[in-house]
């Protein structure tokens, strides 16, 4: 009897020890920025991939696209309190949904956890009838690089060289260090061939913003009928990849370094998930910082 009791106590202590290790490990590893990747094992429309930010003060901030006035959209955020208990992540707090305050009370069980991937099963979601998160059972998150490598690399002037959508006209886009951007379209021809330096014209009535989460880019377009909505705000999210390539050699100068960038996204078009993509090349010489 005493032997069984001792064995039972030892087993309980072992479980508590493992639980404590999980708590310590997950509590440290979860700190950072995570982007949703799949729901129930299926790819997610890129515009539905929310960004989750866990900090050491037990605050969980979720940034997501919200609709306003029916067709105007923007990036908004909601902050919650989270707790880690063994393999359970509990998130609690209110947020505004269509001007109505709703409380979320959600439990996620960790199924896989490493430096870059977090896979959870939604155990209980007491706010599932009102929550802005999709009603799914399993979510996979990908962690961004802590150095946010592409946040600096994207600060350049880029020319679109290929689009999966042939209706998109040629354009250039310049990303500034203050998370604003400028977009340029080709000038309309007036019968004479324009000089190369006078080929592009800035769309001056557009003053949108962007944010880079390493591999994930969000852009808020303003008054843009091609990428967004005329006289409205719209948001487009993209998976991005920026690489450096060696340019052509110049006898009087060092080898020029060029950058290439790829945007890719999954869009829901008429009920079908369709991949869209853009390819860009950096424009030389490097741009000067805009005040």
C-alpha angles and dihedrals in degrees: 000000000000089000091054090047092051090048091050092050091047091051092049091049090049091052091048090048091052089046090052090050090051091048093051094043097046093041091059099036096049093062108107143047121316130185123203113246111172139009115211089344094304128116114259127227101258093234089059095055104111123204117232121198119193118190134184094256089069092255119142114195119193119197115197143154114268129191121234127188091356100289109027114093136189142169113266132170139214127198125214139173116250134192131193116213113172103302097343123098111196119195121190134173148092128275136174119257114181090337091308120115110233127181120221121205109178135168122198123187115213112236099167129012133173138135094292110017131059117182117184139177116220101235098177132000111182091178096048094119091061107021121117090224116095115260096253135143100214130035128183118204127193120210119228122231109270090227091053090219098189094051090080098031093057092060096102143086111274133192119208109235101174138017131186086216110068092196092068109097123224113280145165126220129197121201115205128205093247091064093257123119139198125214126206130198130191116273117246111259116248096195097278124088109255121230112255093244090053096047098098130064124192119238093232098185092064118087106165131155137226139200128200122208096183099266096015125074127190121190127187109209118203122201093344115145093185101051100015139359129309111253090357140090119252133173131218124188123200140182104232137198124188121190134177120230133183113256129209116300121250118204092217097040139043120268108291116239118219130190129215125199133193127198118194130175141166113231130189104233116177091335095311126107107234127180117231125188145179131198122206139185123205114249117235136253098047113256123252118241113266114229 
